[in-house]
Amino acid sequence: MVEEPEASVRATQKNDDGRWYYVITMDGIEGSSVGPYDSEEEAVEAGRQKLVEDDVA
């Protein structure tokens, strides 16, 4: 039986530019920040879309 990876998306904001970035954590390993996006919602949605594209969600 193949176990599905556990993945989550969260948004972060860097203090120096005020823009939003998403970070995907998979099986407890945090990936790189990806962005920038204008809002927290845009960043989270982009991260979720990436999971769908990668067939993880």
mmCIF file of the N, C-alpha and C atoms, coordinates in Angstrom:
data_MODEL
# 
_entry.id   MODEL 
# 
loop_
_atom_site.group_PDB 
_atom_site.id 
_atom_site.type_symbol 
_atom_site.label_atom_id 
_atom_site.label_alt_id 
_atom_site.label_comp_id 
_atom_site.label_asym_id 
_atom_site.label_entity_id 
_atom_site.label_seq_id 
_atom_site.pdbx_PDB_ins_code 
_atom_site.Cartn_x 
_atom_site.Cartn_y 
_atom_site.Cartn_z 
_atom_site.occupancy 
_atom_site.B_iso_or_equiv 
_atom_site.pdbx_formal_charge 
_atom_site.auth_seq_id 
_atom_site.auth_comp_id 
_atom_site.auth_asym_id 
_atom_site.auth_atom_id 
_atom_site.pdbx_PDB_model_num 
ATOM 1   N N  . MET A 1 1  ? 0.833  -1.175 0.000   1.00 0.00 ? 1  MET A N  1 
ATOM 2   C CA . MET A 1 1  ? 0.000  0.000  0.000   1.00 0.00 ? 1  MET A CA 1 
ATOM 3   C C  . MET A 1 1  ? 0.880  1.242  0.000   1.00 0.00 ? 1  MET A C  1 
ATOM 4   N N  . VAL A 1 2  ? 0.559  2.190  -0.863  1.00 0.00 ? 2  VAL A N  1 
ATOM 5   C CA . VAL A 1 2  ? 1.326  3.425  -0.979  1.00 0.00 ? 2  VAL A CA 1 
ATOM 6   C C  . VAL A 1 2  ? 0.702  4.476  -0.072  1.00 0.00 ? 2  VAL A C  1 
ATOM 7   N N  . GLU A 1 3  ? 1.531  5.081  0.754   1.00 0.00 ? 3  GLU A N  1 
ATOM 8   C CA . GLU A 1 3  ? 1.050  6.118  1.664   1.00 0.00 ? 3  GLU A CA 1 
ATOM 9   C C  . GLU A 1 3  ? 1.137  7.474  0.980   1.00 0.00 ? 3  GLU A C  1 
ATOM 10  N N  . GLU A 1 4  ? 0.041  8.237  1.046   1.00 0.00 ? 4  GLU A N  1 
ATOM 11  C CA . GLU A 1 4  ? 0.010  9.569  0.448   1.00 0.00 ? 4  GLU A CA 1 
ATOM 12  C C  . GLU A 1 4  ? 0.873  10.531 1.265   1.00 0.00 ? 4  GLU A C  1 
ATOM 13  N N  . PRO A 1 5  ? 1.607  11.413 0.607   1.00 0.00 ? 5  PRO A N  1 
ATOM 14  C CA . PRO A 1 5  ? 2.396  12.396 1.353   1.00 0.00 ? 5  PRO A CA 1 
ATOM 15  C C  . PRO A 1 5  ? 1.475  13.389 2.046   1.00 0.00 ? 5  PRO A C  1 
ATOM 16  N N  . GLU A 1 6  ? 1.873  13.823 3.224   1.00 0.00 ? 6  GLU A N  1 
ATOM 17  C CA . GLU A 1 6  ? 1.117  14.836 3.945   1.00 0.00 ? 6  GLU A CA 1 
ATOM 18  C C  . GLU A 1 6  ? 1.687  16.197 3.569   1.00 0.00 ? 6  GLU A C  1 
ATOM 19  N N  . ALA A 1 7  ? 0.828  17.046 2.989   1.00 0.00 ? 7  ALA A N  1 
ATOM 20  C CA . ALA A 1 7  ? 1.289  18.347 2.502   1.00 0.00 ? 7  ALA A CA 1 
ATOM 21  C C  . ALA A 1 7  ? 0.400  19.457 3.057   1.00 0.00 ? 7  ALA A C  1 
ATOM 22  N N  . SER A 1 8  ? 1.017  20.608 3.310   1.00 0.00 ? 8  SER A N  1 
ATOM 23  C CA . SER A 1 8  ? 0.264  21.785 3.739   1.00 0.00 ? 8  SER A CA 1 
ATOM 24  C C  . SER A 1 8  ? 0.881  23.021 3.107   1.00 0.00 ? 8  SER A C  1 
ATOM 25  N N  . VAL A 1 9  ? 0.067  24.065 3.010   1.00 0.00 ? 9  VAL A N  1 
ATOM 26  C CA . VAL A 1 9  ? 0.514  25.331 2.431   1.00 0.00 ? 9  VAL A CA 1 
ATOM 27  C C  . VAL A 1 9  ? 0.277  26.423 3.470   1.00 0.00 ? 9  VAL A C  1 
ATOM 28  N N  . ARG A 1 10 ? 1.250  27.303 3.619   1.00 0.00 ? 10 ARG A N  1 
ATOM 29  C CA . ARG A 1 10 ? 1.046  28.465 4.474   1.00 0.00 ? 10 ARG A CA 1 
ATOM 30  C C  . ARG A 1 10 ? 1.658  29.680 3.805   1.00 0.00 ? 10 ARG A C  1 
ATOM 31  N N  . ALA A 1 11 ? 1.165  30.839 4.178   1.00 0.00 ? 11 ALA A N  1 
ATOM 32  C CA . ALA A 1 11 ? 1.673  32.084 3.611   1.00 0.00 ? 11 ALA A CA 1 
ATOM 33  C C  . ALA A 1 11 ? 2.554  32.778 4.636   1.00 0.00 ? 11 ALA A C  1 
ATOM 34  N N  . THR A 1 12 ? 3.600  33.394 4.148   1.00 0.00 ? 12 THR A N  1 
ATOM 35  C CA . THR A 1 12 ? 4.487  34.178 5.004   1.00 0.00 ? 12 THR A CA 1 
ATOM 36  C C  . THR A 1 12 ? 4.692  35.539 4.362   1.00 0.00 ? 12 THR A C  1 
ATOM 37  N N  . GLN A 1 13 ? 5.073  36.487 5.180   1.00 0.00 ? 13 GLN A N  1 
ATOM 38  C CA . GLN A 1 13 ? 5.326  37.827 4.675   1.00 0.00 ? 13 GLN A CA 1 
ATOM 39  C C  . GLN A 1 13 ? 6.722  38.239 5.114   1.00 0.00 ? 13 GLN A C  1 
ATOM 40  N N  . LYS A 1 14 ? 7.491  38.701 4.151   1.00 0.00 ? 14 LYS A N  1 
ATOM 41  C CA . LYS A 1 14 ? 8.833  39.164 4.466   1.00 0.00 ? 14 LYS A CA 1 
ATOM 42  C C  . LYS A 1 14 ? 8.752  40.629 4.875   1.00 0.00 ? 14 LYS A C  1 
ATOM 43  N N  . ASN A 1 15 ? 9.441  40.985 5.936   1.00 0.00 ? 15 ASN A N  1 
ATOM 44  C CA . ASN A 1 15 ? 9.374  42.345 6.457   1.00 0.00 ? 15 ASN A CA 1 
ATOM 45  C C  . ASN A 1 15 ? 9.935  43.384 5.502   1.00 0.00 ? 15 ASN A C  1 
ATOM 46  N N  . ASP A 1 16 ? 10.917 43.011 4.706   1.00 0.00 ? 16 ASP A N  1 
ATOM 47  C CA . ASP A 1 16 ? 11.587 43.999 3.871   1.00 0.00 ? 16 ASP A CA 1 
ATOM 48  C C  . ASP A 1 16 ? 10.787 44.428 2.647   1.00 0.00 ? 16 ASP A C  1 
ATOM 49  N N  . ASP A 1 17 ? 9.812  43.616 2.197   1.00 0.00 ? 17 ASP A N  1 
ATOM 50  C CA . ASP A 1 17 ? 9.069  44.042 1.011   1.00 0.00 ? 17 ASP A CA 1 
ATOM 51  C C  . ASP A 1 17 ? 7.553  44.065 1.194   1.00 0.00 ? 17 ASP A C  1 
ATOM 52  N N  . GLY A 1 18 ? 7.039  43.509 2.294   1.00 0.00 ? 18 GLY A N  1 
ATOM 53  C CA . GLY A 1 18 ? 5.610  43.548 2.548   1.00 0.00 ? 18 GLY A CA 1 
ATOM 54  C C  . GLY A 1 18 ? 4.770  42.666 1.639   1.00 0.00 ? 18 GLY A C  1 
ATOM 55  N N  . ARG A 1 19 ? 5.392  41.886 0.788   1.00 0.00 ? 19 ARG A N  1 
ATOM 56  C CA . ARG A 1 19 ? 4.670  40.995 -0.134  1.00 0.00 ? 19 ARG A CA 1 
ATOM 57  C C  . ARG A 1 19 ? 4.527  39.626 0.517   1.00 0.00 ? 19 ARG A C  1 
ATOM 58  N N  . TRP A 1 20 ? 3.658  38.802 -0.051  1.00 0.00 ? 20 TRP A N  1 
ATOM 59  C CA . TRP A 1 20 ? 3.353  37.486 0.494   1.00 0.00 ? 20 TRP A CA 1 
ATOM 60  C C  . TRP A 1 20 ? 3.986  36.378 -0.335  1.00 0.00 ? 20 TRP A C  1 
ATOM 61  N N  . TYR A 1 21 ? 4.364  35.308 0.339   1.00 0.00 ? 21 TYR A N  1 
ATOM 62  C CA . TYR A 1 21 ? 5.012  34.152 -0.274  1.00 0.00 ? 21 TYR A CA 1 
ATOM 63  C C  . TYR A 1 21 ? 4.354  32.892 0.280   1.00 0.00 ? 21 TYR A C  1 
ATOM 64  N N  . TYR A 1 22 ? 4.301  31.814 -0.513  1.00 0.00 ? 22 TYR A N  1 
ATOM 65  C CA . TYR A 1 22 ? 3.798  30.561 0.043   1.00 0.00 ? 22 TYR A CA 1 
ATOM 66  C C  . TYR A 1 22 ? 4.952  29.606 0.288   1.00 0.00 ? 22 TYR A C  1 
ATOM 67  N N  . VAL A 1 23 ? 4.737  28.751 1.274   1.00 0.00 ? 23 VAL A N  1 
ATOM 68  C CA . VAL A 1 23 ? 5.696  27.715 1.626   1.00 0.00 ? 23 VAL A CA 1 
ATOM 69  C C  . VAL A 1 23 ? 4.918  26.411 1.721   1.00 0.00 ? 23 VAL A C  1 
ATOM 70  N N  . ILE A 1 24 ? 5.383  25.397 1.014   1.00 0.00 ? 24 ILE A N  1 
ATOM 71  C CA . ILE A 1 24 ? 4.761  24.081 1.078   1.00 0.00 ? 24 ILE A CA 1 
ATOM 72  C C  . ILE A 1 24 ? 5.594  23.209 2.019   1.00 0.00 ? 24 ILE A C  1 
ATOM 73  N N  . THR A 1 25 ? 4.904  22.586 2.956   1.00 0.00 ? 25 THR A N  1 
ATOM 74  C CA . THR A 1 25 ? 5.547  21.632 3.858   1.00 0.00 ? 25 THR A CA 1 
ATOM 75  C C  . THR A 1 25 ? 5.028  20.257 3.490   1.00 0.00 ? 25 THR A C  1 
ATOM 76  N N  . MET A 1 26 ? 5.947  19.345 3.200   1.00 0.00 ? 26 MET A N  1 
ATOM 77  C CA . MET A 1 26 ? 5.562  17.999 2.794   1.00 0.00 ? 26 MET A CA 1 
ATOM 78  C C  . MET A 1 26 ? 6.264  16.995 3.696   1.00 0.00 ? 26 MET A C  1 
ATOM 79  N N  . ASP A 1 27 ? 5.462  16.168 4.366   1.00 0.00 ? 27 ASP A N  1 
ATOM 80  C CA . ASP A 1 27 ? 5.984  15.158 5.285   1.00 0.00 ? 27 ASP A CA 1 
ATOM 81  C C  . ASP A 1 27 ? 6.942  15.772 6.304   1.00 0.00 ? 27 ASP A C  1 
ATOM 82  N N  . GLY A 1 28 ? 6.589  16.958 6.796   1.00 0.00 ? 28 GLY A N  1 
ATOM 83  C CA . GLY A 1 28 ? 7.375  17.620 7.831   1.00 0.00 ? 28 GLY A CA 1 
ATOM 84  C C  . GLY A 1 28 ? 8.580  18.392 7.330   1.00 0.00 ? 28 GLY A C  1 
ATOM 85  N N  . ILE A 1 29 ? 8.817  18.394 6.020   1.00 0.00 ? 29 ILE A N  1 
ATOM 86  C CA . ILE A 1 29 ? 9.968  19.105 5.449   1.00 0.00 ? 29 ILE A CA 1 
ATOM 87  C C  . ILE A 1 29 ? 9.465  20.363 4.757   1.00 0.00 ? 29 ILE A C  1 
ATOM 88  N N  . GLU A 1 30 ? 9.945  21.499 5.221   1.00 0.00 ? 30 GLU A N  1 
ATOM 89  C CA . GLU A 1 30 ? 9.503  22.785 4.680   1.00 0.00 ? 30 GLU A CA 1 
ATOM 90  C C  . GLU A 1 30 ? 10.298 23.149 3.430   1.00 0.00 ? 30 GLU A C  1 
ATOM 91  N N  . GLY A 1 31 ? 9.572  23.543 2.389   1.00 0.00 ? 31 GLY A N  1 
ATOM 92  C CA . GLY A 1 31 ? 10.205 23.947 1.140   1.00 0.00 ? 31 GLY A CA 1 
ATOM 93  C C  . GLY A 1 31 ? 10.590 25.420 1.153   1.00 0.00 ? 31 GLY A C  1 
ATOM 94  N N  . SER A 1 32 ? 10.958 25.908 0.008   1.00 0.00 ? 32 SER A N  1 
ATOM 95  C CA . SER A 1 32 ? 11.368 27.305 -0.154  1.00 0.00 ? 32 SER A CA 1 
ATOM 96  C C  . SER A 1 32 ? 10.157 28.221 -0.255  1.00 0.00 ? 32 SER A C  1 
ATOM 97  N N  . SER A 1 33 ? 10.374 29.502 0.037   1.00 0.00 ? 33 SER A N  1 
ATOM 98  C CA . SER A 1 33 ? 9.335  30.514 -0.158  1.00 0.00 ? 33 SER A CA 1 
ATOM 99  C C  . SER A 1 33 ? 9.199  30.801 -1.642  1.00 0.00 ? 33 SER A C  1 
ATOM 100 N N  . VAL A 1 34 ? 7.947  30.866 -2.128  1.00 0.00 ? 34 VAL A N  1 
ATOM 101 C CA . VAL A 1 34 ? 7.683  31.135 -3.536  1.00 0.00 ? 34 VAL A CA 1 
ATOM 102 C C  . VAL A 1 34 ? 6.782  32.347 -3.631  1.00 0.00 ? 34 VAL A C  1 
ATOM 103 N N  . GLY A 1 35 ? 7.116  33.264 -4.493  1.00 0.00 ? 35 GLY A N  1 
ATOM 104 C CA . GLY A 1 35 ? 6.303  34.469 -4.657  1.00 0.00 ? 35 GLY A CA 1 
ATOM 105 C C  . GLY A 1 35 ? 7.134  35.529 -5.331  1.00 0.00 ? 35 GLY A C  1 
ATOM 106 N N  . PRO A 1 36 ? 6.772  36.725 -5.240  1.00 0.00 ? 36 PRO A N  1 
ATOM 107 C CA . PRO A 1 36 ? 5.821  37.346 -4.308  1.00 0.00 ? 36 PRO A CA 1 
ATOM 108 C C  . PRO A 1 36 ? 4.402  37.430 -4.875  1.00 0.00 ? 36 PRO A C  1 
ATOM 109 N N  . TYR A 1 37 ? 3.450  37.590 -3.943  1.00 0.00 ? 37 TYR A N  1 
ATOM 110 C CA . TYR A 1 37 ? 2.038  37.793 -4.256  1.00 0.00 ? 37 TYR A CA 1 
ATOM 111 C C  . TYR A 1 37 ? 1.558  39.025 -3.490  1.00 0.00 ? 37 TYR A C  1 
ATOM 112 N N  . ASP A 1 38 ? 0.493  39.636 -3.991  1.00 0.00 ? 38 ASP A N  1 
ATOM 113 C CA . ASP A 1 38 ? -0.012 40.863 -3.383  1.00 0.00 ? 38 ASP A CA 1 
ATOM 114 C C  . ASP A 1 38 ? -0.769 40.640 -2.085  1.00 0.00 ? 38 ASP A C  1 
ATOM 115 N N  . SER A 1 39 ? -1.350 39.443 -1.895  1.00 0.00 ? 39 SER A N  1 
ATOM 116 C CA . SER A 1 39 ? -2.134 39.205 -0.680  1.00 0.00 ? 39 SER A CA 1 
ATOM 117 C C  . SER A 1 39 ? -1.857 37.804 -0.147  1.00 0.00 ? 39 SER A C  1 
ATOM 118 N N  . GLU A 1 40 ? -2.203 37.610 1.110   1.00 0.00 ? 40 GLU A N  1 
ATOM 119 C CA . GLU A 1 40 ? -2.050 36.306 1.745   1.00 0.00 ? 40 GLU A CA 1 
ATOM 120 C C  . GLU A 1 40 ? -2.903 35.262 1.021   1.00 0.00 ? 40 GLU A C  1 
ATOM 121 N N  . GLU A 1 41 ? -4.114 35.659 0.650   1.00 0.00 ? 41 GLU A N  1 
ATOM 122 C CA . GLU A 1 41 ? -5.022 34.749 -0.034  1.00 0.00 ? 41 GLU A CA 1 
ATOM 123 C C  . GLU A 1 41 ? -4.463 34.287 -1.376  1.00 0.00 ? 41 GLU A C  1 
ATOM 124 N N  . GLU A 1 42 ? -3.873 35.220 -2.129  1.00 0.00 ? 42 GLU A N  1 
ATOM 125 C CA . GLU A 1 42 ? -3.267 34.865 -3.422  1.00 0.00 ? 42 GLU A CA 1 
ATOM 126 C C  . GLU A 1 42 ? -2.124 33.872 -3.231  1.00 0.00 ? 42 GLU A C  1 
ATOM 127 N N  . ALA A 1 43 ? -1.313 34.093 -2.211  1.00 0.00 ? 43 ALA A N  1 
ATOM 128 C CA . ALA A 1 43 ? -0.176 33.213 -1.962  1.00 0.00 ? 43 ALA A CA 1 
ATOM 129 C C  . ALA A 1 43 ? -0.642 31.810 -1.606  1.00 0.00 ? 43 ALA A C  1 
ATOM 130 N N  . VAL A 1 44 ? -1.634 31.696 -0.717  1.00 0.00 ? 44 VAL A N  1 
ATOM 131 C CA . VAL A 1 44 ? -2.138 30.380 -0.319  1.00 0.00 ? 44 VAL A CA 1 
ATOM 132 C C  . VAL A 1 44 ? -2.773 29.674 -1.508  1.00 0.00 ? 44 VAL A C  1 
ATOM 133 N N  . GLU A 1 45 ? -3.561 30.395 -2.283  1.00 0.00 ? 45 GLU A N  1 
ATOM 134 C CA . GLU A 1 45 ? -4.209 29.789 -3.452  1.00 0.00 ? 45 GLU A CA 1 
ATOM 135 C C  . GLU A 1 45 ? -3.168 29.299 -4.460  1.00 0.00 ? 45 GLU A C  1 
ATOM 136 N N  . ALA A 1 46 ? -2.113 30.070 -4.689  1.00 0.00 ? 46 ALA A N  1 
ATOM 137 C CA . ALA A 1 46 ? -1.058 29.656 -5.610  1.00 0.00 ? 46 ALA A CA 1 
ATOM 138 C C  . ALA A 1 46 ? -0.366 28.389 -5.098  1.00 0.00 ? 46 ALA A C  1 
ATOM 139 N N  . GLY A 1 47 ? -0.146 28.310 -3.790  1.00 0.00 ? 47 GLY A N  1 
ATOM 140 C CA . GLY A 1 47 ? 0.457  27.116 -3.206  1.00 0.00 ? 47 GLY A CA 1 
ATOM 141 C C  . GLY A 1 47 ? -0.437 25.908 -3.357  1.00 0.00 ? 47 GLY A C  1 
ATOM 142 N N  . ARG A 1 48 ? -1.733 26.085 -3.137  1.00 0.00 ? 48 ARG A N  1 
ATOM 143 C CA . ARG A 1 48 ? -2.675 24.975 -3.314  1.00 0.00 ? 48 ARG A CA 1 
ATOM 144 C C  . ARG A 1 48 ? -2.712 24.523 -4.771  1.00 0.00 ? 48 ARG A C  1 
ATOM 145 N N  . GLN A 1 49 ? -2.665 25.489 -5.683  1.00 0.00 ? 49 GLN A N  1 
ATOM 146 C CA . GLN A 1 49 ? -2.666 25.164 -7.114  1.00 0.00 ? 49 GLN A CA 1 
ATOM 147 C C  . GLN A 1 49 ? -1.421 24.360 -7.478  1.00 0.00 ? 49 GLN A C  1 
ATOM 148 N N  . LYS A 1 50 ? -0.297 24.712 -6.879  1.00 0.00 ? 50 LYS A N  1 
ATOM 149 C CA . LYS A 1 50 ? 0.949  23.978 -7.134  1.00 0.00 ? 50 LYS A CA 1 
ATOM 150 C C  . LYS A 1 50 ? 0.822  22.535 -6.665  1.00 0.00 ? 50 LYS A C  1 
ATOM 151 N N  . LEU A 1 51 ? 0.172  22.323 -5.514  1.00 0.00 ? 51 LEU A N  1 
ATOM 152 C CA . LEU A 1 51 ? -0.037 20.963 -5.027  1.00 0.00 ? 51 LEU A CA 1 
ATOM 153 C C  . LEU A 1 51 ? -0.902 20.165 -6.004  1.00 0.00 ? 51 LEU A C  1 
ATOM 154 N N  . VAL A 1 52 ? -1.926 20.815 -6.558  1.00 0.00 ? 52 VAL A N  1 
ATOM 155 C CA . VAL A 1 52 ? -2.798 20.148 -7.526  1.00 0.00 ? 52 VAL A CA 1 
ATOM 156 C C  . VAL A 1 52 ? -1.993 19.798 -8.785  1.00 0.00 ? 52 VAL A C  1 
ATOM 157 N N  . GLU A 1 53 ? -1.207 20.747 -9.277  1.00 0.00 ? 53 GLU A N  1 
ATOM 158 C CA . GLU A 1 53 ? -0.391 20.501 -10.471 1.00 0.00 ? 53 GLU A CA 1 
ATOM 159 C C  . GLU A 1 53 ? 0.577  19.341 -10.263 1.00 0.00 ? 53 GLU A C  1 
ATOM 160 N N  . ASP A 1 54 ? 1.134  19.261 -9.051  1.00 0.00 ? 54 ASP A N  1 
ATOM 161 C CA . ASP A 1 54 ? 2.088  18.207 -8.745  1.00 0.00 ? 54 ASP A CA 1 
ATOM 162 C C  . ASP A 1 54 ? 1.396  16.918 -8.304  1.00 0.00 ? 54 ASP A C  1 
ATOM 163 N N  . ASP A 1 55 ? 0.055  16.910 -8.351  1.00 0.00 ? 55 ASP A N  1 
ATOM 164 C CA . ASP A 1 55 ? -0.768 15.752 -8.003  1.00 0.00 ? 55 ASP A CA 1 
ATOM 165 C C  . ASP A 1 55 ? -0.529 15.294 -6.569  1.00 0.00 ? 55 ASP A C  1 
ATOM 166 N N  . VAL A 1 56 ? -0.390 16.262 -5.678  1.00 0.00 ? 56 VAL A N  1 
ATOM 167 C CA . VAL A 1 56 ? -0.190 15.963 -4.259  1.00 0.00 ? 56 VAL A CA 1 
ATOM 168 C C  . VAL A 1 56 ? -1.474 16.226 -3.478  1.00 0.00 ? 56 VAL A C  1 
ATOM 169 N N  . ALA A 1 57 ? -2.285 17.171 -3.955  1.00 0.00 ? 57 ALA A N  1 
ATOM 170 C CA . ALA A 1 57 ? -3.501 17.538 -3.222  1.00 0.00 ? 57 ALA A CA 1 
ATOM 171 C C  . ALA A 1 57 ? -4.641 16.588 -3.531  1.00 0.00 ? 57 ALA A C  1 
# 
